[in-house]
C-alpha cells in the first residue's frame, strides 16, 4: 500500500501536466495572428494556417532545441504539397505565466521536403509574415 500511493500521485501529476500541454496548444490555436505579429489578420491561428495550407495542421508540445532547451515549445506541422512540409516552432511561457495573459511566441519555421532524404531546398521562415508570403 505504501508503494501504491506515491505511484498514484505521480500518475495524477502526469495527467495534470498533460492537460497543461493541451491548454497551450489550444491557446495557440485560438490566438489571433494579429496579436502575435502586427499586419496579420484577426483570425485565430489555427484557422489562418488551415486557410493557407489547405489542410489541418498537427500540434505537439516538445522541448525547445538549442539554448532554449529548458523551455517547452509547441511544434506545428502541416503538409503544404505532396512532398513539402511546413514546421513552425513557438516558445511556451514559463509556468508562472500560465495564469496570466501570456502567449506562445513564434521562434522559427521552415518549409522543406517531407522526406529528409530528398535533395529539395529548405527555406527558413523568421516571421509569420514569411509563412503567409510563402504559402499565398
N, CA, C and O of each residue as an XYZ file, in Angstrom:
544
protein
N       0.820     -1.199      0.000
C       0.000      0.000      0.000
C       0.862      1.259      0.000
O       0.529      2.239     -0.666
N       1.955      1.238      0.735
C       2.830      2.401      0.804
C       3.462      2.690     -0.557
O       3.744      3.845     -0.877
N       3.678      1.687     -1.327
C       4.280      1.867     -2.652
C       3.246      2.401     -3.641
O       3.583      3.202     -4.512
N       2.010      1.973     -3.519
C       0.979      2.377     -4.468
C       0.640      3.863     -4.366
O       0.359      4.495     -5.384
N       0.660      4.425     -3.178
C       0.293      5.831     -3.012
C       1.234      6.767     -3.776
O       0.743      7.635     -4.498
N       2.578      6.636     -3.652
C       3.455      7.508     -4.459
C       3.262      7.308     -5.969
O       3.338      8.265     -6.740
N       3.014      6.071     -6.382
C       2.780      5.807     -7.807
C       1.506      6.518     -8.260
O       1.465      7.110     -9.339
N       0.474      6.455     -7.432
C      -0.773      7.141     -7.743
C      -0.542      8.655     -7.868
O      -1.056      9.283     -8.794
N       0.220      9.235     -6.951
C       0.499     10.672     -7.006
C       1.261     11.049     -8.274
O       0.966     12.069     -8.897
N       2.236     10.233     -8.653
C       2.998     10.518     -9.874
C       2.092     10.477    -11.097
O       2.210     11.321    -11.985
N       1.193      9.506    -11.148
C       0.276      9.401    -12.282
C      -0.669     10.598    -12.317
O      -0.983     11.116    -13.389
N      -1.125     11.036    -11.138
C      -2.026     12.176    -11.067
C      -1.348     13.427    -11.572
O      -1.940     14.167    -12.356
N      -0.102     13.692    -11.141
C       0.615     14.876    -11.595
C       0.951     14.790    -13.077
O       0.971     15.813    -13.760
N       1.212     13.610    -13.579
C       1.472     13.451    -15.011
C       0.230     13.842    -15.809
O       0.346     14.487    -16.852
N      -0.960     13.460    -15.332
C      -2.205     13.818    -16.018
C      -2.429     15.318    -15.983
O      -2.880     15.896    -16.972
N      -2.122     15.968    -14.854
C      -2.274     17.417    -14.766
C      -1.351     18.084    -15.764
O      -1.759     19.030    -16.438
N      -0.120     17.616    -15.876
C       0.834     18.170    -16.839
C       0.342     18.014    -18.259
O       0.505     18.920    -19.078
N      -0.269     16.855    -18.568
C      -0.789     16.645    -19.914
C      -1.864     17.666    -20.253
O      -1.918     18.151    -21.383
N      -2.710     17.997    -19.306
C      -3.752     18.987    -19.537
C      -3.169     20.354    -19.823
O      -3.721     21.104    -20.628
N      -2.060     20.694    -19.176
C      -1.423     21.973    -19.426
C      -0.853     22.010    -20.839
O      -0.899     23.054    -21.490
N      -0.322     20.903    -21.323
C       0.170     20.851    -22.701
C      -0.952     21.206    -23.659
O      -0.783     22.049    -24.540
N      -2.087     20.569    -23.487
C      -3.227     20.820    -24.361
C      -3.702     22.256    -24.210
O      -4.139     22.873    -25.181
N      -3.619     22.792    -22.991
C      -4.015     24.169    -22.770
C      -3.180     25.106    -23.640
O      -3.730     26.020    -24.254
N      -1.860     24.898    -23.706
C      -1.014     25.762    -24.529
C      -1.285     25.543    -26.011
O      -1.260     26.498    -26.787
N      -1.536     24.333    -26.410
C      -1.867     24.074    -27.815
C      -3.183     24.749    -28.165
O      -3.290     25.397    -29.206
N      -4.189     24.603    -27.304
C      -5.477     25.258    -27.542
C      -5.332     26.777    -27.535
O      -5.957     27.465    -28.341
N      -4.515     27.295    -26.633
C      -4.304     28.738    -26.567
C      -3.666     29.242    -27.867
O      -4.065     30.279    -28.396
N      -2.682     28.510    -28.373
C      -2.051     28.894    -29.637
C      -3.065     28.844    -30.774
O      -3.142     29.777    -31.573
N      -3.842     27.770    -30.857
C      -4.832     27.623    -31.927
C      -5.826     28.782    -31.956
O      -6.235     29.233    -33.026
N      -6.211     29.261    -30.769
C      -7.257     30.281    -30.668
C      -6.740     31.715    -30.637
O      -7.540     32.649    -30.671
N      -5.434     31.913    -30.572
C      -4.872     33.264    -30.530
C      -4.945     33.906    -31.918
O      -4.506     33.304    -32.898
N      -5.495     35.121    -32.014
C      -5.487     35.808    -33.314
C      -4.049     36.068    -33.752
O      -3.222     36.502    -32.949
N      -3.752     35.807    -35.013
C      -2.389     36.005    -35.502
C      -1.986     37.473    -35.437
O      -0.795     37.776    -35.369
N      -2.947     38.386    -35.455
C      -2.633     39.812    -35.328
C      -2.020     40.121    -33.955
O      -1.258     41.079    -33.826
N      -2.340     39.329    -32.940
C      -1.735     39.527    -31.621
C      -0.305     38.999    -31.572
O       0.485     39.425    -30.729
N       0.028     38.088    -32.457
C       1.380     37.534    -32.495
C       2.306     38.387    -33.345
O       3.500     38.500    -33.065
N       1.740     38.989    -34.392
C       2.558     39.801    -35.298
C       1.668     40.835    -35.968
O       0.629     40.496    -36.535
N       2.075     42.096    -35.900
C       1.274     43.160    -36.498
C       1.216     42.996    -38.016
O       2.143     42.498    -38.655
N       0.089     43.436    -38.557
C      -0.095     43.369    -40.005
C      -0.739     42.089    -40.489
O      -1.001     41.942    -41.683
N      -0.999     41.162    -39.586
C      -1.665     39.912    -39.961
C      -3.131     39.995    -39.560
O      -3.489     40.843    -38.743
N      -3.992     39.137    -40.111
C      -5.431     39.233    -39.832
C      -5.791     38.864    -38.386
O      -4.989     38.286    -37.653
N      -7.004     39.213    -38.011
C      -7.525     38.927    -36.665
C      -8.050     37.491    -36.532
O      -8.717     37.175    -35.546
N      -7.770     36.642    -37.479
C      -8.243     35.253    -37.440
C      -7.489     34.455    -36.384
O      -6.324     34.740    -36.108
N      -8.149     33.446    -35.785
C      -7.419     32.542    -34.896
C      -6.306     31.827    -35.677
O      -6.465     31.525    -36.859
N      -5.199     31.567    -35.012
C      -4.037     30.970    -35.670
C      -4.396     29.699    -36.425
O      -3.982     29.533    -37.572
N      -5.156     28.800    -35.810
C      -5.478     27.518    -36.439
C      -6.247     27.703    -37.747
O      -5.967     27.028    -38.737
N      -7.207     28.612    -37.746
C      -7.992     28.859    -38.970
C      -7.129     29.540    -40.032
O      -7.202     29.192    -41.210
N      -6.306     30.518    -39.613
C      -5.403     31.220    -40.531
C      -4.470     30.231    -41.226
O      -4.298     30.277    -42.444
N      -3.869     29.332    -40.436
C      -2.940     28.360    -41.007
C      -3.667     27.360    -41.906
O      -3.154     27.005    -42.967
N      -4.845     26.905    -41.502
C      -5.609     25.951    -42.316
C      -5.992     26.558    -43.666
O      -5.992     25.859    -44.679
N      -6.318     27.850    -43.688
C      -6.648     28.510    -44.946
C      -5.419     28.641    -45.848
O      -5.532     28.545    -47.070
N      -4.251     28.857    -45.250
C      -3.028     28.974    -46.047
C      -2.556     27.632    -46.591
O      -2.138     27.536    -47.745
N      -2.625     26.600    -45.759
C      -2.090     25.296    -46.154
C      -3.118     24.406    -46.840
O      -2.754     23.422    -47.485
N      -4.389     24.740    -46.709
C      -5.489     23.928    -47.266
C      -5.521     22.528    -46.638
O      -5.994     21.572    -47.253
N      -5.016     22.424    -45.416
C      -5.005     21.158    -44.696
C      -5.026     21.432    -43.199
O      -4.804     22.563    -42.767
N      -5.289     20.411    -42.419
C      -5.289     20.536    -40.964
C      -3.884     20.281    -40.438
O      -3.262     19.278    -40.791
N      -3.386     21.162    -39.612
C      -2.038     21.039    -39.046
C      -2.042     20.095    -37.846
O      -3.070     19.890    -37.201
N      -0.876     19.528    -37.563
C      -0.673     18.699    -36.370
C       0.075     19.529    -35.333
O       1.006     20.260    -35.671
N      -0.330     19.415    -34.080
C       0.275     20.168    -32.985
C       0.842     19.191    -31.964
O       0.224     18.173    -31.650
N       2.028     19.513    -31.449
C       2.591     18.719    -30.361
C       3.456     19.607    -29.487
O       4.062     20.569    -29.958
N       3.503     19.270    -28.214
C       4.366     20.019    -27.311
C       5.643     19.225    -27.112
O       5.608     18.011    -26.910
N       6.778     19.923    -27.171
C       8.081     19.294    -27.079
C       9.008     20.232    -26.319
O       8.576     21.271    -25.819
N      10.268     19.867    -26.234
C      11.276     20.727    -25.636
C      11.939     21.527    -26.737
O      12.240     20.995    -27.806
N      12.168     22.815    -26.476
C      12.832     23.666    -27.471
C      14.258     23.184    -27.694
O      14.928     22.771    -26.748
N      14.725     23.233    -28.931
C      16.107     22.835    -29.209
C      17.093     23.951    -28.854
O      16.696     25.100    -28.661
N      18.349     23.613    -28.773
C      19.419     24.596    -28.584
C      19.403     25.254    -27.233
O      19.122     24.614    -26.219
N      19.709     26.549    -27.219
C      19.844     27.276    -25.967
C      18.525     27.470    -25.240
O      18.526     27.822    -24.060
N      17.396     27.251    -25.914
C      16.091     27.345    -25.267
C      15.630     25.998    -24.734
O      14.456     25.837    -24.401
N      16.525     25.035    -24.649
C      16.180     23.667    -24.290
C      15.407     23.473    -23.011
O      14.746     22.448    -22.851
N      15.464     24.424    -22.088
C      14.729     24.282    -20.835
C      13.259     24.646    -20.993
O      12.441     24.283    -20.147
N      12.914     25.351    -22.050
C      11.541     25.788    -22.263
C      10.750     24.779    -23.089
O      11.293     24.148    -23.996
N       9.465     24.629    -22.772
C       8.626     23.816    -23.647
C       8.260     24.613    -24.897
O       8.144     25.838    -24.854
N       8.082     23.914    -25.990
C       7.692     24.528    -27.257
C       6.491     23.802    -27.827
O       6.268     22.625    -27.547
N       5.726     24.513    -28.625
C       4.664     23.894    -29.411
C       5.173     23.842    -30.843
O       5.548     24.862    -31.421
N       5.182     22.635    -31.407
C       5.610     22.419    -32.781
C       4.358     22.202    -33.627
O       3.519     21.359    -33.311
N       4.246     22.973    -34.703
C       3.107     22.869    -35.612
C       3.645     22.387    -36.950
O       4.597     22.961    -37.479
N       3.045     21.340    -37.502
C       3.496     20.847    -38.803
C       2.290     20.592    -39.703
O       1.219     20.187    -39.251
N       2.507     20.844    -40.993
C       1.439     20.638    -41.980
C       2.064     20.323    -43.327
O       3.092     20.892    -43.694
N       1.438     19.416    -44.059
C       1.852     19.123    -45.431
C       1.315     20.250    -46.310
O       0.114     20.520    -46.306
N       2.192     20.907    -47.058
C       1.758     22.018    -47.903
C       1.749     21.642    -49.386
O       1.229     22.387    -50.217
N       2.309     20.517    -49.703
C       2.314     19.958    -51.057
C       2.607     18.468    -50.885
O       2.997     18.045    -49.797
N       2.431     17.678    -51.918
C       2.661     16.247    -51.748
C       4.036     15.885    -51.180
O       4.167     14.864    -50.505
N       5.050     16.690    -51.438
C       6.388     16.362    -50.943
C       7.005     17.489    -50.117
O       8.208     17.479    -49.857
N       6.182     18.466    -49.702
C       6.685     19.605    -48.922
C       5.983     19.669    -47.569
O       4.792     19.380    -47.458
N       6.743     20.054    -46.544
C       6.214     20.111    -45.191
C       6.585     21.444    -44.543
O       7.703     21.936    -44.697
N       5.625     22.018    -43.816
C       5.823     23.242    -43.059
C       5.957     22.879    -41.589
O       5.151     22.112    -41.063
N       6.974     23.427    -40.919
C       7.138     23.238    -39.481
C       7.350     24.600    -38.838
O       8.222     25.365    -39.252
N       6.545     24.898    -37.821
C       6.644     26.146    -37.080
C       6.887     25.828    -35.616
O       6.347     24.854    -35.091
N       7.697     26.645    -34.954
C       8.012     26.418    -33.553
C       7.665     27.665    -32.740
O       8.036     28.784    -33.095
N       6.944     27.442    -31.644
C       6.530     28.507    -30.744
C       7.032     28.192    -29.331
O       6.889     27.064    -28.860
N       7.618     29.183    -28.659
C       8.038     29.026    -27.269
C       6.821     29.207    -26.375
O       5.992     30.088    -26.603
N       6.725     28.363    -25.357
C       5.645     28.431    -24.382
C       6.156     29.218    -23.178
O       7.255     28.941    -22.697
N       5.390     30.196    -22.674
C       5.836     30.936    -21.490
C       6.018     30.018    -20.292
O       5.471     28.916    -20.259
N       6.780     30.468    -19.317
C       7.045     29.689    -18.106
C       5.789     29.406    -17.312
O       4.740     29.999    -17.564
N       5.893     28.500    -16.351
C       4.742     28.092    -15.538
C       4.106     29.262    -14.791
O       2.891     29.272    -14.593
N       4.899     30.245    -14.374
C       4.357     31.388    -13.651
C       3.425     32.212    -14.526
O       2.531     32.885    -14.013
N       3.620     32.171    -15.829
C       2.813     32.976    -16.748
C       1.511     32.293    -17.141
O       0.676     32.920    -17.793
N       1.306     31.040    -16.773
C       0.136     30.310    -17.245
C      -1.181     30.910    -16.782
O      -2.188     30.810    -17.483
N      -1.183     31.526    -15.623
C      -2.435     32.089    -15.133
C      -2.755     33.425    -15.797
O      -3.910     33.852    -15.796
N      -1.761     34.082    -16.355
C      -1.947     35.405    -16.936
C      -2.329     35.368    -18.396
O      -2.856     34.379    -18.905
N      -2.048     36.472    -19.050
C      -2.411     36.639    -20.451
C      -1.234     36.322    -21.373
O      -1.191     36.805    -22.504
N      -0.286     35.522    -20.907
C       0.902     35.203    -21.685
C       0.515     34.391    -22.920
O      -0.471     33.653    -22.920
N       1.320     34.547    -23.970
C       1.059     33.854    -25.221
C       2.282     33.079    -25.666
O       3.402     33.342    -25.228
N       2.047     32.126    -26.542
C       3.162     31.460    -27.204
C       3.825     32.474    -28.131
O       3.155     33.323    -28.718
N       5.144     32.378    -28.255
C       5.909     33.319    -29.074
C       6.530     32.564    -30.245
O       7.183     31.539    -30.048
N       6.329     33.063    -31.460
C       6.893     32.427    -32.656
C       8.410     32.500    -32.593
O       8.978     33.574    -32.395
N       9.069     31.351    -32.762
C      10.529     31.303    -32.754
C      11.097     31.204    -34.159
O      11.935     32.010    -34.562
N      10.630     30.205    -34.899
C      11.159     29.993    -36.242
C      10.268     29.013    -36.998
O       9.368     28.389    -36.436
N      10.547     28.906    -38.263
C       9.817     27.966    -39.092
C      10.654     27.572    -40.293
O      11.701     28.156    -40.573
N      10.158     26.562    -40.993
C      10.839     26.139    -42.213
C       9.850     25.417    -43.104
O       8.900     24.787    -42.639
N      10.098     25.525    -44.389
C       9.363     24.752    -45.385
C      10.424     23.948    -46.119
O      11.365     24.499    -46.690
N      10.250     22.652    -46.092
C      11.235     21.796    -46.723
C      10.610     20.497    -47.180
O       9.391     20.332    -47.134
N      11.440     19.585    -47.615
C      10.925     18.296    -48.092
C      10.318     17.499    -46.943
O      10.821     17.542    -45.820
N       9.248     16.780    -47.219
C       8.639     15.939    -46.187
C       9.469     14.682    -45.943
O       9.364     14.067    -44.882
N      10.283     14.303    -46.905
C      11.211     13.178    -46.747
C      12.614     13.763    -46.554
O      13.131     14.416    -47.460
N      13.238     13.542    -45.394
C      14.553     14.132    -45.126
C      15.645     13.672    -46.089
O      16.695     14.310    -46.170
N      15.423     12.598    -46.807
C      16.423     12.125    -47.783
C      16.377     12.903    -49.083
O      17.276     12.777    -49.914
N      15.343     13.704    -49.267
C      15.178     14.473    -50.501
C      16.222     15.584    -50.584
O      16.666     16.119    -49.568
N      16.595     15.911    -51.792
C      17.588     16.960    -52.043
C      16.942     18.331    -52.242
O      17.638     19.289    -52.576
N      15.633     18.445    -52.046
C      14.957     19.726    -52.215
C      15.468     20.729    -51.187
O      15.819     20.347    -50.071
N      15.513     22.015    -51.556
C      15.977     23.026    -50.608
C      14.961     23.263    -49.487
O      13.762     23.037    -49.653
N      15.467     23.719    -48.357
C      14.633     24.089    -47.218
C      14.722     25.596    -47.043
O      15.810     26.172    -47.065
N      13.578     26.222    -46.871
C      13.542     27.679    -46.677
C      13.225     27.968    -45.220
O      12.241     27.463    -44.681
N      14.066     28.786    -44.578
C      13.832     29.195    -43.199
C      12.850     30.353    -43.180
O      12.883     31.227    -44.046
N      11.977     30.349    -42.185
C      10.955     31.380    -42.033
C      11.178     32.067    -40.692
O      11.110     31.424    -39.645
N      11.443     33.364    -40.719
C      11.769     34.101    -39.489
C      10.563     34.797    -38.866
O      10.581     35.127    -37.680
N       9.515     35.021    -39.659
C       8.313     35.682    -39.154
C       7.078     34.957    -39.682
O       7.158     34.168    -40.624
N       5.940     35.237    -39.059
C       4.692     34.663    -39.564
C       4.304     35.296    -40.900
O       3.606     34.673    -41.699
N       4.750     36.531    -41.146
C       4.517     37.140    -42.463
C       5.251     36.376    -43.555
O       4.756     36.268    -44.677
N       6.443     35.838    -43.234
C       7.164     34.989    -44.192
C       6.347     33.749    -44.521
O       6.298     33.319    -45.673
N       5.706     33.174    -43.511
C       4.856     31.990    -43.715
C       3.729     32.349    -44.669
O       3.474     31.631    -45.635
N       3.058     33.456    -44.397
C       1.942     33.886    -45.228
C       2.386     34.151    -46.660
O       1.719     33.728    -47.604
N       3.509     34.850    -46.830
C       4.008     35.159    -48.173
C       4.391     33.899    -48.930
O       4.163     33.811    -50.136
N       4.961     32.937    -48.251
C       5.406     31.693    -48.897
C       4.228     30.822    -49.330
O       4.325     30.106    -50.327
N       3.127     30.874    -48.599
C       2.012     29.977    -48.856
C       0.867     30.605    -49.667
O      -0.065     29.904    -50.061
N       0.932     31.893    -49.913
C      -0.145     32.533    -50.702
C       0.019     32.271    -52.163
O      -0.791     32.731    -52.968
